[in-house]
Each structure stands twice: as structure tokens, then as C-alpha cells.
Amino acid sequence: MEAMRRKLVWLKKEKFQGWACSECAWAFNPIGPVVGQSIVEMMQRYEQQRDKEFTSHVCAEHPRATKNPR
Ligand SMILES: [Zn+2]
């Protein structure tokens, strides 16, 4: 399946910087400020949240504007 080839990629644009999917328009938006006791804990929580959302998103639900020209 197409979805198996997707990867988490670092995206850097003028208005957005962060993790995104290589196969669709999905991008990771942290929900609220990440809190933790230390910078390490914050990073771990951020990565956990990111990986969880990346794994659970469905590429078909985030079509790229350029992929389906109408
Ligand atoms: Zn995707």
C-alpha cells in the first residue's frame, strides 16, 4: 500500500516549520505548548505526540493540492 512508503520529513517553509508527511499534506501541529520538567522531557513528549499523530493519520484524508488538480 502507498501509505507504507510515507516518511516523516522536516519541512521548512516561510510560514511553517516542522514535521510533515512525505506522501501527503499532513503536518504536525503540536497541541498547545509542550510542558515538561526538563528540556529532555519536553522533547520526549513532543516526539511521542508527533509519532503518534504521524502513525495514525491517513494520507488519503490529507490530499496535496497539487496532486488533484481540478
Ligand atoms: Zn501522509
N, CA, C, O and the ligand as a Tripos MOL2 file, in Angstrom:
@<TRIPOS>MOLECULE
protein
  281   279    71     0     0
PROTEIN
NO_CHARGES

@<TRIPOS>ATOM
      1 N           0.8370   -1.2090    0.0000 N.3       1 MET1
      2 CA          0.0000    0.0000    0.0000 C.3       1 MET1
      3 C           0.8680    1.2540    0.0000 C.2       1 MET1
      4 O           1.9420    1.2910    0.6000 O.2       1 MET1
      5 N           0.3820    2.2550   -0.6740 N.am      2 GLU2
      6 CA          1.1040    3.5290   -0.7750 C.3       2 GLU2
      7 C           1.5050    4.0840    0.5890 C.2       2 GLU2
      8 O           2.6070    4.5990    0.7740 O.2       2 GLU2
      9 N           0.6010    3.9670    1.5120 N.am      3 ALA3
     10 CA          0.8140    4.5790    2.8230 C.3       3 ALA3
     11 C           2.0610    4.0480    3.5350 C.2       3 ALA3
     12 O           2.6410    4.7280    4.3820 O.2       3 ALA3
     13 N           2.4600    2.8390    3.1830 N.am      4 MET4
     14 CA          3.6000    2.2430    3.8550 C.3       4 MET4
     15 C           4.9220    2.9340    3.5200 C.2       4 MET4
     16 O           5.9040    2.8160    4.2520 O.2       4 MET4
     17 N           4.9250    3.6480    2.4120 N.am      5 ARG5
     18 CA          6.1580    4.2850    1.9980 C.3       5 ARG5
     19 C           6.3290    5.6890    2.5690 C.2       5 ARG5
     20 O           7.3540    6.3330    2.3500 O.2       5 ARG5
     21 N           5.3560    6.1440    3.2770 N.am      6 ARG6
     22 CA          5.4240    7.5190    3.7750 C.3       6 ARG6
     23 C           6.4960    7.6550    4.8480 C.2       6 ARG6
     24 O           6.8100    6.7210    5.5860 O.2       6 ARG6
     25 N           7.0210    8.8300    4.8920 N.am      7 LYS7
     26 CA          8.0710    9.1100    5.8630 C.3       7 LYS7
     27 C           7.7890   10.4220    6.5550 C.2       7 LYS7
     28 O           7.0620   11.2810    6.0560 O.2       7 LYS7
     29 N           8.3870   10.5450    7.7130 N.am      8 LEU8
     30 CA          8.2740   11.7810    8.4540 C.3       8 LEU8
     31 C           9.4280   12.6710    7.9880 C.2       8 LEU8
     32 O          10.5990   12.3090    8.1040 O.2       8 LEU8
     33 N           9.0740   13.8200    7.4690 N.am      9 VAL9
     34 CA         10.1190   14.6900    6.9420 C.3       9 VAL9
     35 C          10.0640   16.0750    7.5810 C.2       9 VAL9
     36 O           8.9980   16.5620    7.9560 O.2       9 VAL9
     37 N          11.2160   16.6870    7.6940 N.am     10 TRP10
     38 CA         11.2900   18.0290    8.2530 C.3      10 TRP10
     39 C          11.0160   19.0240    7.1330 C.2      10 TRP10
     40 O          11.6920   19.0430    6.1050 O.2      10 TRP10
     41 N          10.0100   19.8400    7.3670 N.am     11 LEU11
     42 CA          9.5830   20.7930    6.3650 C.3      11 LEU11
     43 C           9.9430   22.2040    6.8180 C.2      11 LEU11
     44 O           9.7050   22.5910    7.9620 O.2      11 LEU11
     45 N          10.5140   22.9510    5.8990 N.am     12 LYS12
     46 CA         10.8610   24.3190    6.2600 C.3      12 LYS12
     47 C          10.3580   25.2660    5.1900 C.2      12 LYS12
     48 O          10.8530   25.3080    4.0640 O.2      12 LYS12
     49 N           9.3520   26.0220    5.5930 N.am     13 LYS13
     50 CA          8.7830   26.9940    4.6740 C.3      13 LYS13
     51 C           8.7590   28.3280    5.3720 C.2      13 LYS13
     52 O           9.1370   28.4580    6.5360 O.2      13 LYS13
     53 N           8.2990   29.3270    4.6210 N.am     14 GLU14
     54 CA          8.2340   30.6620    5.2030 C.3      14 GLU14
     55 C           7.2890   30.7150    6.4060 C.2      14 GLU14
     56 O           7.5930   31.3110    7.4400 O.2      14 GLU14
     57 N           6.1310   30.0680    6.2290 N.am     15 LYS15
     58 CA          5.1250   30.1660    7.2880 C.3      15 LYS15
     59 C           4.9960   28.9170    8.1360 C.2      15 LYS15
     60 O           4.2550   28.8950    9.1190 O.2      15 LYS15
     61 N           5.7080   27.8980    7.7590 N.am     16 PHE16
     62 CA          5.6100   26.6740    8.5380 C.3      16 PHE16
     63 C           6.9600   25.9880    8.6360 C.2      16 PHE16
     64 O           7.7040   25.8760    7.6610 O.2      16 PHE16
     65 N           7.2450   25.5410    9.8280 N.am     17 GLN17
     66 CA          8.4800   24.8020   10.0400 C.3      17 GLN17
     67 C           8.1500   23.6860   10.9970 C.2      17 GLN17
     68 O           7.6900   23.9240   12.1140 O.2      17 GLN17
     69 N           8.3830   22.4810   10.5630 N.am     18 GLY18
     70 CA          8.0730   21.3750   11.4380 C.3      18 GLY18
     71 C           8.0270   20.0670   10.6830 C.2      18 GLY18
     72 O           8.4950   19.9600    9.5490 O.2      18 GLY18
     73 N           7.4510   19.0720   11.3410 N.am     19 TRP19
     74 CA          7.4050   17.7370   10.7540 C.3      19 TRP19
     75 C           6.1800   17.5530    9.8840 C.2      19 TRP19
     76 O           5.0750   17.9790   10.2220 O.2      19 TRP19
     77 N           6.4070   16.9050    8.7530 N.am     20 ALA20
     78 CA          5.3110   16.6770    7.8280 C.3      20 ALA20
     79 C           5.4620   15.3070    7.1930 C.2      20 ALA20
     80 O           6.4840   14.6380    7.3470 O.2      20 ALA20
     81 N           4.4190   14.9030    6.4740 N.am     21 CYS21
     82 CA          4.4350   13.6040    5.8110 C.3      21 CYS21
     83 C           4.9950   13.7660    4.4020 C.2      21 CYS21
     84 O           4.7260   14.7530    3.7170 O.2      21 CYS21
     85 N           5.7710   12.7870    3.9900 N.am     22 SER22
     86 CA          6.3850   12.8580    2.6640 C.3      22 SER22
     87 C           5.3850   12.5390    1.5590 C.2      22 SER22
     88 O           5.6300   12.8330    0.3890 O.2      22 SER22
     89 N           4.2670   11.9440    1.9300 N.am     23 GLU23
     90 CA          3.3090   11.4990    0.9170 C.3      23 GLU23
     91 C           2.0250   12.3070    0.8160 C.2      23 GLU23
     92 O           1.2500   12.1340   -0.1250 O.2      23 GLU23
     93 N           1.7960   13.1940    1.7880 N.am     24 CYS24
     94 CA          0.5580   13.9690    1.7190 C.3      24 CYS24
     95 C           0.7720   15.3310    2.3720 C.2      24 CYS24
     96 O           1.8960   15.7120    2.6980 O.2      24 CYS24
     97 N          -0.3240   16.0500    2.5530 N.am     25 ALA25
     98 CA         -0.2210   17.4080    3.0760 C.3      25 ALA25
     99 C          -0.2610   17.4650    4.6000 C.2      25 ALA25
    100 O          -0.3000   18.5490    5.1810 O.2      25 ALA25
    101 N          -0.2520   16.3260    5.2330 N.am     26 TRP26
    102 CA         -0.3020   16.2900    6.6900 C.3      26 TRP26
    103 C           0.9550   16.9250    7.2850 C.2      26 TRP26
    104 O           2.0720   16.7090    6.8130 O.2      26 TRP26
    105 N           0.7350   17.7070    8.3250 N.am     27 ALA27
    106 CA          1.8640   18.3040    9.0310 C.3      27 ALA27
    107 C           1.5620   18.2790   10.5150 C.2      27 ALA27
    108 O           0.4110   18.4060   10.9330 O.2      27 ALA27
    109 N           2.5850   18.1180   11.2860 N.am     28 PHE28
    110 CA          2.3900   18.0260   12.7240 C.3      28 PHE28
    111 C           2.2870   19.3980   13.3770 C.2      28 PHE28
    112 O           3.1910   20.2280   13.2840 O.2      28 PHE28
    113 N           1.1570   19.6050   14.0380 N.am     29 ASN29
    114 CA          0.9550   20.8410   14.7880 C.3      29 ASN29
    115 C           0.8040   20.4860   16.2500 C.2      29 ASN29
    116 O          -0.2160   19.9180   16.6400 O.2      29 ASN29
    117 N           1.7770   20.8000   17.0590 N.am     30 PRO30
    118 CA          1.6760   20.4610   18.4810 C.3      30 PRO30
    119 C           0.4500   21.1310   19.0850 C.2      30 PRO30
    120 O           0.1640   22.2980   18.8170 O.2      30 PRO30
    121 N          -0.2650   20.3720   19.9010 N.am     31 ILE31
    122 CA         -1.4510   20.9160   20.5390 C.3      31 ILE31
    123 C          -1.0230   21.6610   21.7920 C.2      31 ILE31
    124 O          -0.6770   21.0600   22.8090 O.2      31 ILE31
    125 N          -1.0550   22.9700   21.6950 N.am     32 GLY32
    126 CA         -0.6810   23.7890   22.8390 C.3      32 GLY32
    127 C           0.8060   23.6980   23.1220 C.2      32 GLY32
    128 O           1.5360   22.9700   22.4490 O.2      32 GLY32
    129 N           1.2430   24.4390   24.1160 N.am     33 PRO33
    130 CA          2.6620   24.4120   24.4760 C.3      33 PRO33
    131 C           3.0460   23.0670   25.0950 C.2      33 PRO33
    132 O           2.2820   22.4730   25.8560 O.2      33 PRO33
    133 N           4.2180   22.6170   24.7580 N.am     34 VAL34
    134 CA          4.6890   21.3450   25.3050 C.3      34 VAL34
    135 C           5.2690   21.6350   26.6850 C.2      34 VAL34
    136 O           6.1230   22.5060   26.8500 O.2      34 VAL34
    137 N           4.7900   20.8930   27.6600 N.am     35 VAL35
    138 CA          5.2880   21.1230   29.0150 C.3      35 VAL35
    139 C           6.0210   19.9080   29.5540 C.2      35 VAL35
    140 O           5.7150   18.7700   29.1980 O.2      35 VAL35
    141 N           6.9670   20.1590   30.3950 N.am     36 GLY36
    142 CA          7.7240   19.0760   30.9890 C.3      36 GLY36
    143 C           8.6380   19.6180   32.0680 C.2      36 GLY36
    144 O           8.8350   20.8270   32.1890 O.2      36 GLY36
    145 N           9.1800   18.7260   32.8310 N.am     37 GLN37
    146 CA         10.0700   19.1130   33.9180 C.3      37 GLN37
    147 C          11.4280   19.5810   33.4040 C.2      37 GLN37
    148 O          12.1170   20.3830   34.0340 O.2      37 GLN37
    149 N          11.7840   19.0540   32.2450 N.am     38 SER38
    150 CA         13.0860   19.4030   31.6880 C.3      38 SER38
    151 C          12.9930   19.4700   30.1750 C.2      38 SER38
    152 O          11.9880   19.0610   29.5930 O.2      38 SER38
    153 N          14.0180   19.9760   29.5460 N.am     39 ILE39
    154 CA         14.0370   20.0630   28.0910 C.3      39 ILE39
    155 C          13.9960   18.6770   27.4750 C.2      39 ILE39
    156 O          13.4130   18.4830   26.4080 O.2      39 ILE39
    157 N          14.6130   17.7150   28.1440 N.am     40 VAL40
    158 CA         14.6210   16.3350   27.6470 C.3      40 VAL40
    159 C          13.2100   15.7630   27.6740 C.2      40 VAL40
    160 O          12.7650   15.1190   26.7240 O.2      40 VAL40
    161 N          12.5130   16.0120   28.7880 N.am     41 GLU41
    162 CA         11.1520   15.5070   28.9110 C.3      41 GLU41
    163 C          10.2490   16.1640   27.8740 C.2      41 GLU41
    164 O           9.3920   15.5100   27.2810 O.2      41 GLU41
    165 N          10.4480   17.4540   27.6640 N.am     42 MET42
    166 CA          9.6540   18.1670   26.6710 C.3      42 MET42
    167 C           9.8730   17.5830   25.2760 C.2      42 MET42
    168 O           8.9280   17.4020   24.5080 O.2      42 MET42
    169 N          11.1230   17.2950   24.9670 N.am     43 MET43
    170 CA         11.4510   16.7180   23.6690 C.3      43 MET43
    171 C          10.8090   15.3480   23.4990 C.2      43 MET43
    172 O          10.2820   15.0130   22.4390 O.2      43 MET43
    173 N          10.8680   14.5630   24.5780 N.am     44 GLN44
    174 CA         10.2960   13.2240   24.5170 C.3      44 GLN44
    175 C           8.7930   13.2850   24.2950 C.2      44 GLN44
    176 O           8.2420   12.5230   23.5000 O.2      44 GLN44
    177 N           8.1350   14.1950   25.0030 N.am     45 ARG45
    178 CA          6.6910   14.3150   24.8420 C.3      45 ARG45
    179 C           6.3400   14.7920   23.4440 C.2      45 ARG45
    180 O           5.3860   14.3170   22.8280 O.2      45 ARG45
    181 N           7.1210   15.7290   22.9620 N.am     46 TYR46
    182 CA          6.9060   16.2640   21.6220 C.3      46 TYR46
    183 C           7.0340   15.1480   20.5900 C.2      46 TYR46
    184 O           6.1950   15.0150   19.6990 O.2      46 TYR46
    185 N           8.0860   14.3510   20.7180 N.am     47 GLU47
    186 CA          8.3110   13.2720   19.7700 C.3      47 GLU47
    187 C           7.2470   12.1880   19.8680 C.2      47 GLU47
    188 O           6.8320   11.6210   18.8570 O.2      47 GLU47
    189 N           6.8120   11.9040   21.0800 N.am     48 GLN48
    190 CA          5.7700   10.8980   21.2610 C.3      48 GLN48
    191 C           4.4880   11.3440   20.5780 C.2      48 GLN48
    192 O           3.8410   10.5750   19.8660 O.2      48 GLN48
    193 N           4.1320   12.6090   20.8110 N.am     49 GLN49
    194 CA          2.9190   13.1610   20.2280 C.3      49 GLN49
    195 C           3.0350   13.1630   18.7010 C.2      49 GLN49
    196 O           2.0930   12.8110   17.9910 O.2      49 GLN49
    197 N           4.1900   13.5610   18.2240 N.am     50 ARG50
    198 CA          4.4390   13.6220   16.7830 C.3      50 ARG50
    199 C           4.3260   12.2330   16.1550 C.2      50 ARG50
    200 O           3.6170   12.0510   15.1640 O.2      50 ARG50
    201 N           5.0190   11.2630   16.7270 N.am     51 ASP51
    202 CA          4.9990    9.9130   16.1730 C.3      51 ASP51
    203 C           3.6120    9.3040   16.2010 C.2      51 ASP51
    204 O           3.2020    8.6130   15.2680 O.2      51 ASP51
    205 N           2.8950    9.5680   17.2820 N.am     52 LYS52
    206 CA          1.5560    9.0210   17.4210 C.3      52 LYS52
    207 C           0.6320    9.5830   16.3490 C.2      52 LYS52
    208 O          -0.1290    8.8500   15.7190 O.2      52 LYS52
    209 N           0.7100   10.8880   16.1540 N.am     53 GLU53
    210 CA         -0.1530   11.5070   15.1570 C.3      53 GLU53
    211 C           0.2520   11.1240   13.7420 C.2      53 GLU53
    212 O          -0.5940   10.9560   12.8640 O.2      53 GLU53
    213 N           1.5400   10.9890   13.5350 N.am     54 PHE54
    214 CA          2.0040   10.5950   12.2040 C.3      54 PHE54
    215 C           1.5220    9.1890   11.8810 C.2      54 PHE54
    216 O           1.0480    8.9230   10.7770 O.2      54 PHE54
    217 N           1.6450    8.3040   12.8380 N.am     55 THR55
    218 CA          1.2560    6.9130   12.6400 C.3      55 THR55
    219 C          -0.2460    6.7760   12.4090 C.2      55 THR55
    220 O          -0.6890    5.9270   11.6360 O.2      55 THR55
    221 N          -1.0170    7.6120   13.0810 N.am     56 SER56
    222 CA         -2.4640    7.4630   12.9820 C.3      56 SER56
    223 C          -3.1130    8.2590   11.8600 C.2      56 SER56
    224 O          -4.2890    8.0500   11.5620 O.2      56 SER56
    225 N          -2.3780    9.1610   11.2370 N.am     57 HIS57
    226 CA         -3.0280    9.9440   10.1830 C.3      57 HIS57
    227 C          -3.2030    9.1010    8.9210 C.2      57 HIS57
    228 O          -2.4510    8.1620    8.6610 O.2      57 HIS57
    229 N          -4.2150    9.4680    8.1560 N.am     58 VAL58
    230 CA         -4.4890    8.7540    6.9080 C.3      58 VAL58
    231 C          -4.1600    9.6930    5.7520 C.2      58 VAL58
    232 O          -4.7500   10.7630    5.6040 O.2      58 VAL58
    233 N          -3.1960    9.2580    4.9370 N.am     59 CYS59
    234 CA         -2.7330   10.1060    3.8350 C.3      59 CYS59
    235 C          -3.8750   10.5410    2.9170 C.2      59 CYS59
    236 O          -3.9040   11.6790    2.4490 O.2      59 CYS59
    237 N          -4.7930    9.6480    2.6680 N.am     60 ALA60
    238 CA         -5.9030    9.9490    1.7560 C.3      60 ALA60
    239 C          -6.7680   11.1040    2.2510 C.2      60 ALA60
    240 O          -7.4710   11.7520    1.4750 O.2      60 ALA60
    241 N          -6.7020   11.3450    3.5600 N.am     61 GLU61
    242 CA         -7.5180   12.4210    4.1260 C.3      61 GLU61
    243 C          -6.8110   13.7630    4.0810 C.2      61 GLU61
    244 O          -7.3900   14.7940    4.4250 O.2      61 GLU61
    245 N          -5.5680   13.7440    3.6590 N.am     62 HIS62
    246 CA         -4.7960   14.9900    3.5730 C.3      62 HIS62
    247 C          -4.1840   15.1410    2.1800 C.2      62 HIS62
    248 O          -2.9640   15.2030    2.0260 O.2      62 HIS62
    249 N          -5.0430   15.1990    1.1870 N.am     63 PRO63
    250 CA         -4.5110   15.2740   -0.1800 C.3      63 PRO63
    251 C          -3.7540   16.5730   -0.4210 C.2      63 PRO63
    252 O          -4.1050   17.6340    0.0960 O.2      63 PRO63
    253 N          -2.7250   16.4540   -1.2080 N.am     64 ARG64
    254 CA         -1.9700   17.6370   -1.5680 C.3      64 ARG64
    255 C          -2.7350   18.3820   -2.6440 C.2      64 ARG64
    256 O          -3.3110   17.7690   -3.5430 O.2      64 ARG64
    257 N          -2.7400   19.6600   -2.5560 N.am     65 ALA65
    258 CA         -3.4660   20.4900   -3.5130 C.3      65 ALA65
    259 C          -2.9910   20.2330   -4.9390 C.2      65 ALA65
    260 O          -3.7760   20.2830   -5.8860 O.2      65 ALA65
    261 N          -1.7030   19.9590   -5.0770 N.am     66 THR66
    262 CA         -1.1400   19.7870   -6.4090 C.3      66 THR66
    263 C          -1.3930   18.4070   -6.9980 C.2      66 THR66
    264 O          -1.2580   18.2020   -8.2040 O.2      66 THR66
    265 N          -1.7640   17.4580   -6.1330 N.am     67 LYS67
    266 CA         -1.9470   16.1120   -6.6110 C.3      67 LYS67
    267 C          -3.2770   15.9010   -7.3220 C.2      67 LYS67
    268 O          -3.3840   15.0480   -8.2030 O.2      67 LYS67
    269 N          -4.2710   16.6610   -6.9490 N.am     68 ASN68
    270 CA         -5.5860   16.5370   -7.5500 C.3      68 ASN68
    271 C          -6.0600   17.8460   -8.1710 C.2      68 ASN68
    272 O          -6.9560   18.4990   -7.6350 O.2      68 ASN68
    273 N          -5.4830   18.2210   -9.2650 N.am     69 PRO69
    274 CA         -5.9000   19.4880   -9.8750 C.3      69 PRO69
    275 C          -7.3100   19.3850  -10.4280 C.2      69 PRO69
    276 O          -7.6630   18.4270  -11.1160 O.2      69 PRO69
    277 N          -8.0970   20.3850  -10.1140 N.am     70 ARG70
    278 CA         -9.4710   20.3450  -10.6070 C.3      70 ARG70
    279 C          -9.7460   21.5110  -11.5370 C.2      70 ARG70
    280 O         -10.8570   21.6410  -12.0510 O.2      70 ARG70
    281 ZN          0.5180   11.2330    4.9550 Zn       71 ZN71
@<TRIPOS>BOND
     1     1     2 1
     2     2     3 1
     3     3     4 2
     4     3     5 am
     5     5     6 1
     6     6     7 1
     7     7     8 2
     8     7     9 am
     9     9    10 1
    10    10    11 1
    11    11    12 2
    12    11    13 am
    13    13    14 1
    14    14    15 1
    15    15    16 2
    16    15    17 am
    17    17    18 1
    18    18    19 1
    19    19    20 2
    20    19    21 am
    21    21    22 1
    22    22    23 1
    23    23    24 2
    24    23    25 am
    25    25    26 1
    26    26    27 1
    27    27    28 2
    28    27    29 am
    29    29    30 1
    30    30    31 1
    31    31    32 2
    32    31    33 am
    33    33    34 1
    34    34    35 1
    35    35    36 2
    36    35    37 am
    37    37    38 1
    38    38    39 1
    39    39    40 2
    40    39    41 am
    41    41    42 1
    42    42    43 1
    43    43    44 2
    44    43    45 am
    45    45    46 1
    46    46    47 1
    47    47    48 2
    48    47    49 am
    49    49    50 1
    50    50    51 1
    51    51    52 2
    52    51    53 am
    53    53    54 1
    54    54    55 1
    55    55    56 2
    56    55    57 am
    57    57    58 1
    58    58    59 1
    59    59    60 2
    60    59    61 am
    61    61    62 1
    62    62    63 1
    63    63    64 2
    64    63    65 am
    65    65    66 1
    66    66    67 1
    67    67    68 2
    68    67    69 am
    69    69    70 1
    70    70    71 1
    71    71    72 2
    72    71    73 am
    73    73    74 1
    74    74    75 1
    75    75    76 2
    76    75    77 am
    77    77    78 1
    78    78    79 1
    79    79    80 2
    80    79    81 am
    81    81    82 1
    82    82    83 1
    83    83    84 2
    84    83    85 am
    85    85    86 1
    86    86    87 1
    87    87    88 2
    88    87    89 am
    89    89    90 1
    90    90    91 1
    91    91    92 2
    92    91    93 am
    93    93    94 1
    94    94    95 1
    95    95    96 2
    96    95    97 am
    97    97    98 1
    98    98    99 1
    99    99   100 2
   100    99   101 am
   101   101   102 1
   102   102   103 1
   103   103   104 2
   104   103   105 am
   105   105   106 1
   106   106   107 1
   107   107   108 2
   108   107   109 am
   109   109   110 1
   110   110   111 1
   111   111   112 2
   112   111   113 am
   113   113   114 1
   114   114   115 1
   115   115   116 2
   116   115   117 am
   117   117   118 1
   118   118   119 1
   119   119   120 2
   120   119   121 am
   121   121   122 1
   122   122   123 1
   123   123   124 2
   124   123   125 am
   125   125   126 1
   126   126   127 1
   127   127   128 2
   128   127   129 am
   129   129   130 1
   130   130   131 1
   131   131   132 2
   132   131   133 am
   133   133   134 1
   134   134   135 1
   135   135   136 2
   136   135   137 am
   137   137   138 1
   138   138   139 1
   139   139   140 2
   140   139   141 am
   141   141   142 1
   142   142   143 1
   143   143   144 2
   144   143   145 am
   145   145   146 1
   146   146   147 1
   147   147   148 2
   148   147   149 am
   149   149   150 1
   150   150   151 1
   151   151   152 2
   152   151   153 am
   153   153   154 1
   154   154   155 1
   155   155   156 2
   156   155   157 am
   157   157   158 1
   158   158   159 1
   159   159   160 2
   160   159   161 am
   161   161   162 1
   162   162   163 1
   163   163   164 2
   164   163   165 am
   165   165   166 1
   166   166   167 1
   167   167   168 2
   168   167   169 am
   169   169   170 1
   170   170   171 1
   171   171   172 2
   172   171   173 am
   173   173   174 1
   174   174   175 1
   175   175   176 2
   176   175   177 am
   177   177   178 1
   178   178   179 1
   179   179   180 2
   180   179   181 am
   181   181   182 1
   182   182   183 1
   183   183   184 2
   184   183   185 am
   185   185   186 1
   186   186   187 1
   187   187   188 2
   188   187   189 am
   189   189   190 1
   190   190   191 1
   191   191   192 2
   192   191   193 am
   193   193   194 1
   194   194   195 1
   195   195   196 2
   196   195   197 am
   197   197   198 1
   198   198   199 1
   199   199   200 2
   200   199   201 am
   201   201   202 1
   202   202   203 1
   203   203   204 2
   204   203   205 am
   205   205   206 1
   206   206   207 1
   207   207   208 2
   208   207   209 am
   209   209   210 1
   210   210   211 1
   211   211   212 2
   212   211   213 am
   213   213   214 1
   214   214   215 1
   215   215   216 2
   216   215   217 am
   217   217   218 1
   218   218   219 1
   219   219   220 2
   220   219   221 am
   221   221   222 1
   222   222   223 1
   223   223   224 2
   224   223   225 am
   225   225   226 1
   226   226   227 1
   227   227   228 2
   228   227   229 am
   229   229   230 1
   230   230   231 1
   231   231   232 2
   232   231   233 am
   233   233   234 1
   234   234   235 1
   235   235   236 2
   236   235   237 am
   237   237   238 1
   238   238   239 1
   239   239   240 2
   240   239   241 am
   241   241   242 1
   242   242   243 1
   243   243   244 2
   244   243   245 am
   245   245   246 1
   246   246   247 1
   247   247   248 2
   248   247   249 am
   249   249   250 1
   250   250   251 1
   251   251   252 2
   252   251   253 am
   253   253   254 1
   254   254   255 1
   255   255   256 2
   256   255   257 am
   257   257   258 1
   258   258   259 1
   259   259   260 2
   260   259   261 am
   261   261   262 1
   262   262   263 1
   263   263   264 2
   264   263   265 am
   265   265   266 1
   266   266   267 1
   267   267   268 2
   268   267   269 am
   269   269   270 1
   270   270   271 1
   271   271   272 2
   272   271   273 am
   273   273   274 1
   274   274   275 1
   275   275   276 2
   276   275   277 am
   277   277   278 1
   278   278   279 1
   279   279   280 2
@<TRIPOS>SUBSTRUCTURE
     1 MET1         2 RESIDUE 1 A MET
     2 GLU2         6 RESIDUE 1 A GLU
     3 ALA3        10 RESIDUE 1 A ALA
     4 MET4        14 RESIDUE 1 A MET
     5 ARG5        18 RESIDUE 1 A ARG
     6 ARG6        22 RESIDUE 1 A ARG
     7 LYS7        26 RESIDUE 1 A LYS
     8 LEU8        30 RESIDUE 1 A LEU
     9 VAL9        34 RESIDUE 1 A VAL
    10 TRP10       38 RESIDUE 1 A TRP
    11 LEU11       42 RESIDUE 1 A LEU
    12 LYS12       46 RESIDUE 1 A LYS
    13 LYS13       50 RESIDUE 1 A LYS
    14 GLU14       54 RESIDUE 1 A GLU
    15 LYS15       58 RESIDUE 1 A LYS
    16 PHE16       62 RESIDUE 1 A PHE
    17 GLN17       66 RESIDUE 1 A GLN
    18 GLY18       70 RESIDUE 1 A GLY
    19 TRP19       74 RESIDUE 1 A TRP
    20 ALA20       78 RESIDUE 1 A ALA
    21 CYS21       82 RESIDUE 1 A CYS
    22 SER22       86 RESIDUE 1 A SER
    23 GLU23       90 RESIDUE 1 A GLU
    24 CYS24       94 RESIDUE 1 A CYS
    25 ALA25       98 RESIDUE 1 A ALA
    26 TRP26      102 RESIDUE 1 A TRP
    27 ALA27      106 RESIDUE 1 A ALA
    28 PHE28      110 RESIDUE 1 A PHE
    29 ASN29      114 RESIDUE 1 A ASN
    30 PRO30      118 RESIDUE 1 A PRO
    31 ILE31      122 RESIDUE 1 A ILE
    32 GLY32      126 RESIDUE 1 A GLY
    33 PRO33      130 RESIDUE 1 A PRO
    34 VAL34      134 RESIDUE 1 A VAL
    35 VAL35      138 RESIDUE 1 A VAL
    36 GLY36      142 RESIDUE 1 A GLY
    37 GLN37      146 RESIDUE 1 A GLN
    38 SER38      150 RESIDUE 1 A SER
    39 ILE39      154 RESIDUE 1 A ILE
    40 VAL40      158 RESIDUE 1 A VAL
    41 GLU41      162 RESIDUE 1 A GLU
    42 MET42      166 RESIDUE 1 A MET
    43 MET43      170 RESIDUE 1 A MET
    44 GLN44      174 RESIDUE 1 A GLN
    45 ARG45      178 RESIDUE 1 A ARG
    46 TYR46      182 RESIDUE 1 A TYR
    47 GLU47      186 RESIDUE 1 A GLU
    48 GLN48      190 RESIDUE 1 A GLN
    49 GLN49      194 RESIDUE 1 A GLN
    50 ARG50      198 RESIDUE 1 A ARG
    51 ASP51      202 RESIDUE 1 A ASP
    52 LYS52      206 RESIDUE 1 A LYS
    53 GLU53      210 RESIDUE 1 A GLU
    54 PHE54      214 RESIDUE 1 A PHE
    55 THR55      218 RESIDUE 1 A THR
    56 SER56      222 RESIDUE 1 A SER
    57 HIS57      226 RESIDUE 1 A HIS
    58 VAL58      230 RESIDUE 1 A VAL
    59 CYS59      234 RESIDUE 1 A CYS
    60 ALA60      238 RESIDUE 1 A ALA
    61 GLU61      242 RESIDUE 1 A GLU
    62 HIS62      246 RESIDUE 1 A HIS
    63 PRO63      250 RESIDUE 1 A PRO
    64 ARG64      254 RESIDUE 1 A ARG
    65 ALA65      258 RESIDUE 1 A ALA
    66 THR66      262 RESIDUE 1 A THR
    67 LYS67      266 RESIDUE 1 A LYS
    68 ASN68      270 RESIDUE 1 A ASN
    69 PRO69      274 RESIDUE 1 A PRO
    70 ARG70      278 RESIDUE 1 A ARG
    71 ZN71       281 GROUP 0 **** ****
